[in-house]
Amino acid sequence: MLPHPTVEQLSLHTVLSALGDPTRLAIVGDLARREGTALSCSHFSGLGSKSNLSYHIAKMREAGIIRVEPCGTARLVTLRRADLDSRFPGLLDSIISTAVSMPPPEKRLAPVD
């Protein structure tokens, strides 16, 4: 099992710092659009290379923004909305309102000729 910070360990500075990256904000937006649905890491492949995505997902997990659970050879990602809302009421709503207006990951990268 991967380590996740407890609700009491969530830090506003760490959460905001992690969400200052456009790739991570796009991931949050996509998770918010599909709230309650666990998505595999491969779902976000339109946002970058596998190693790059692993880095971003790890940063978000360490900040307490997402939960990552191993499932066979895949890792399923969910937004820790309830935890973030209990620790920082209203913060995630503001972030999500911006993040969901961003194009979904599959439309962010145009094919290269």
N, C-alpha and C positions, 0 to 999 in steps of 0.2 A: 504494500500500500504506500502511496506517495504521501509525504508530509504536507499538511495544509495548516495555516495558522488558525487558531481559535478566533471566535468573534472578538474576544477581549484583546487579542493580539493585533487586530487590524489597525493599521495606522493611516490616518488621513494623508499624510505626506507620501507614504509608500503607494497608496492607491492612486492618488493623483499623478504621481511620477510615472507609474506604470501606464496610465491611460493617456499620457502625453504623446505617445507614439501613434501615428495614424494606422499602422497595421493592427495594433492592439485595440484601438478604438473600433476599427472595422469588425474585428472578431466579436467584440461586445455587442455591436449593433446587430450582427447576424444572430448571435445567441438570443438577444432580446426579441428579435422578430420571430424566433421559434421557441419562445419561453416554455420551459417545461420539457423540452426535447433535448436529449443528449445527442451531441454531434461528434462524429469521429474527427480526429485531427486532420485526416485527409480531406475533409469537407472544405477546409480553408486553403487547399493547395493553390488556388488562384492568387493568393496573396504573397507567395514567395516559395523559395526552396524548402525542402523538408527540414534541413538543419536550421534555417532561419525561422521557420514556424515553430520548431521545437524550442528555440531560444525564447521567442515571444510568449509561447504558452507557459513555459516554465516561469518567466517573470510574472505573468498574471496569476499563476497558481501561488507563487511565493508571496505575492501581495494580497492574496485572499479574494481576488475578483472572481476566479473560476474554481471549479472543482474538477479534477482530472482523475478518472477511475480506469484502471486497466481492465480490459475485457478481451481475453484471448490475446491476440497479437495487436489489437487496436487499443486506443485510449479514447475514452468518451469524455467530452467536455460539457460542463453545464455552468451556467451563471449562478453565482452565490447571491442572488438577489435578496432573499430573506435575511441573510447574515449582514449584508451591506446596509440594508434598510434599517435593521435594528441598531446598528452601530452608528450610522450616519444618515438619519432620516432625511429624505428628499434629495440627497446627493445623486443617487443612481438615476432617479427620474430625469434630472437635468442632463446628466451625461448621456443617457439613452435617447433622449429627444434629439440630441445632436447626432449620435451614432447611427440611429435608424434611418436618418435622412441620407446617409452615405450609401452608395450603390452596394448591393450584396457582393460578396467575394467573387463569385463567378462572373460578374460583369465589370470588375475593376481592372482587369488586364485584357487588353485587346490582343488578338493574335498578331504575331509578327510575320510579315511576308518574307 
